Amino acid sequence: IIGIPLVLLAVFLPPPFMPGITGQMYRQFALVIAATAFISAINAVTLNLIAALGLQDKVILVGRVPHSEVARYYSVVDLLVYPRKSIRLTETVTPLKPLEAMAQERLLLASNVGGHRELIRDGETGFLFAPDDPHALAQGVRNAMHARDRWDRWRSSGRRYQSPRSCGGSLRHRSACHRYRRTRTGPRRRHR
């Protein structure tokens, strides 16, 4: 189980099936899926899972979001979840989306794979969970939701971590940080 099905199972299965989410907590969630990759990869299995779990009113499929609208979407999201399977690609490639979320001071929960470990300091700038494990993801959501009093500190730490002055860290992290900045400001120009 990877990606969207993992999130659906972890967050929306009732507590008897998914003990990480306690009481009626899972009822307060809505899942907004805004990704070009999802729309092109949407398949009958995912749609059937949404229907089987009765989540048509909890899952909002918005597709690709224009860059000018991204900040508006981030402003209504409490927790961004980045589930990735542990494969060679995810262990070696650092994704840009978590950097964008940090820039928007959003709280992150991501699979503990190489690319995410480069960006997220567990418990400081976001949270990591075991890849491919809906129970670990559910526990991460539960822990984050029960610690709302610390959200501002975690969001600020994420913002500082990705800020222009702190593109330090490993070569891979610096490279991802600079790629992210180019997507925000355009390519660097050389002055003569």
C-alpha positions as MATLAB code, in Angstrom:
seq = 'IIGIPLVLLAVFLPPPFMPGITGQMYRQFALVIAATAFISAINAVTLNLIAALGLQDKVILVGRVPHSEVARYYSVVDLLVYPRKSIRLTETVTPLKPLEAMAQERLLLASNVGGHRELIRDGETGFLFAPDDPHALAQGVRNAMHARDRWDRWRSSGRRYQSPRSCGGSLRHRSACHRYRRTRTGPRRRHR';
ca = [
       0.000    0.000    0.000;
       1.487    3.364   -0.988;
       0.438    6.943   -1.425;
      -3.213    7.837   -1.369;
      -4.553    4.381   -0.401;
      -2.162    4.397    2.582;
      -3.507    7.763    3.742;
      -7.117    6.671    3.200;
      -6.629    3.534    5.275;
      -4.600    5.217    8.006;
      -6.818    8.225    8.575;
     -10.319    7.100    7.733;
     -10.691    3.520    8.928;
     -12.696    3.494   12.159;
     -10.744    3.002   15.407;
     -11.416   -0.748   15.797;
      -9.539   -1.274   12.526;
      -6.904    1.428   12.950;
      -6.010    1.882   16.617;
      -3.725    4.880   16.008;
      -6.779    7.095   15.600;
      -8.756    7.069   18.828;
     -12.397    7.771   19.595;
     -14.176    9.777   16.924;
     -11.062   11.694   15.893;
     -11.053   10.313   12.363;
     -14.460   11.901   11.674;
     -12.973   15.415   11.786;
     -10.629   14.843    8.840;
     -11.066   15.694    5.194;
      -8.511   14.744    2.567;
      -7.705   17.210   -0.201;
      -5.853   15.626   -3.103;
      -4.243   18.222   -5.312;
      -1.657   16.651   -7.566;
      -1.134   16.268  -11.278;
       0.391   12.843  -10.701;
      -2.709   11.661   -8.850;
      -5.081   12.689  -11.594;
      -3.015   10.883  -14.215;
      -2.600    7.879  -11.901;
      -6.158    7.764  -10.626;
      -7.474    4.279  -11.049;
     -10.456    2.142  -10.274;
      -8.786    0.678   -7.179;
      -8.410    4.072   -5.513;
     -11.896    5.203   -6.493;
     -13.336    1.895   -5.298;
     -11.499    2.257   -1.977;
     -12.956    5.762   -1.530;
     -16.425    4.362   -2.242;
     -15.966    1.233   -0.094;
     -14.944    3.353    2.884;
     -17.880    5.721    2.239;
     -15.545    8.699    1.888;
     -17.022   10.504   -1.092;
     -17.858   13.440    1.180;
     -14.433   13.359    2.919;
     -12.100   13.180   -0.087;
     -11.852   16.223   -2.318;
     -10.166   15.642   -5.681;
      -9.024   19.012   -7.011;
      -6.350   17.919   -9.483;
      -3.576   20.247  -10.538;
      -3.499   23.540   -8.654;
      -2.075   26.586  -10.478;
       0.988   27.968   -8.714;
      -0.868   31.230   -8.043;
      -3.426   29.244   -5.973;
      -1.030   27.053   -3.972;
      -0.771   29.393   -0.966;
      -4.569   29.475   -0.671;
      -4.722   25.675   -0.509;
      -1.914   25.518    2.040;
      -3.734   28.055    4.211;
      -6.619   25.628    4.856;
      -4.494   22.542    5.517;
      -3.450   21.643    9.056;
      -1.210   18.686    8.265;
       0.433   17.702    4.976;
       1.139   14.005    4.565;
       3.811   12.754    2.175;
       3.609    8.953    1.987;
       6.387    7.358   -0.059;
       7.374    3.769   -0.566;
      10.973    2.921    0.337;
      12.525    2.293   -3.066;
      15.818    3.369   -4.596;
      14.265    6.516   -6.092;
      12.714    7.764   -2.828;
      15.861    6.922   -0.878;
      18.047    9.006   -3.207;
      15.853   11.848   -4.533;
      14.935   14.771   -2.315;
      11.400   16.010   -3.085;
      10.540   19.710   -3.403;
       6.966   19.648   -2.074;
       7.979   19.393    1.609;
      10.226   22.453    1.155;
       7.297   24.352   -0.299;
       5.134   23.309    2.655;
       7.848   24.442    5.097;
       8.011   27.800    3.322;
       4.250   28.120    3.884;
       4.729   27.207    7.575;
       2.731   24.001    7.293;
       3.081   20.958    9.502;
       4.530   17.868    7.778;
       4.195   14.136    8.265;
       6.273   12.064    5.850;
       7.533    8.546    5.233;
      10.946    7.947    6.759;
      12.810    7.583    3.464;
      16.107    9.148    2.401;
      14.654   12.121    0.536;
      12.413   13.082    3.449;
      15.118   12.472    6.062;
      17.206   15.062    4.215;
      14.566   17.715    4.840;
      12.644   16.809    7.963;
      14.119   16.687   11.432;
      11.725   14.329   13.180;
       9.901   16.112   15.996;
      11.509   19.458   15.136;
      10.570   20.505   11.586;
       7.990   17.785   10.974;
       7.396   14.111   11.659;
       8.534   10.895   10.036;
       6.720    7.559   10.019;
       7.699    4.085    8.839;
       7.109    3.753    5.085;
       4.271    1.500    3.870;
       2.793    1.312    7.375;
      -0.754    2.678    7.811;
      -0.579    2.113   11.583;
       2.570    4.251   11.854;
       0.977    6.948    9.688;
      -2.189    6.881   11.824;
      -0.116    7.164   14.992;
       1.767   10.110   13.491;
      -1.500   11.878   12.644;
      -2.821   11.171   16.137;
       0.345   12.491   17.798;
       0.341   15.645   15.688;
      -3.352   16.330   16.278;
      -2.944   15.931   20.043;
      -0.045   18.390   20.143;
      -1.714   21.491   18.697;
      -0.096   23.607   21.409;
       3.292   22.951   19.734;
       2.255   23.539   16.111;
       3.441   27.148   15.947;
       6.901   26.163   17.165;
       7.157   23.265   14.681;
       5.925   25.418   11.792;
       8.444   28.154   12.618;
      11.238   25.581   12.845;
      10.320   24.264    9.402;
      10.252   27.759    7.937;
      13.668   28.590    9.425;
      15.101   25.270    8.243;
      14.242   25.890    4.589;
      14.847   29.648    4.587;
      17.326   31.180    2.115;
      20.018   31.563    4.755;
      19.816   27.927    5.791;
      20.187   25.960    2.577;
      22.954   24.155    4.425;
      23.063   20.495    5.261;
      24.020   17.775    2.855;
      24.778   18.374   -0.794;
      21.499   16.673   -1.699;
      19.512   18.961    0.630;
      21.240   22.090   -0.698;
      20.509   20.972   -4.251;
      16.796   20.431   -3.467;
      16.626   23.754   -1.640;
      18.120   25.624   -4.603;
      15.834   23.795   -7.076;
      12.853   24.820   -4.964;
      13.970   28.461   -4.962;
      14.317   28.431   -8.752;
      10.710   27.238   -9.048;
       9.676   30.224   -6.912;
      11.896   32.922   -8.439;
      12.969   31.632  -11.827;
      16.484   30.685  -12.931;
      19.436   32.549  -11.547;
      20.925   35.173  -13.814;
      24.615   35.733  -14.063;
      25.758   39.308  -13.815;
      28.715   40.367  -15.920;
];
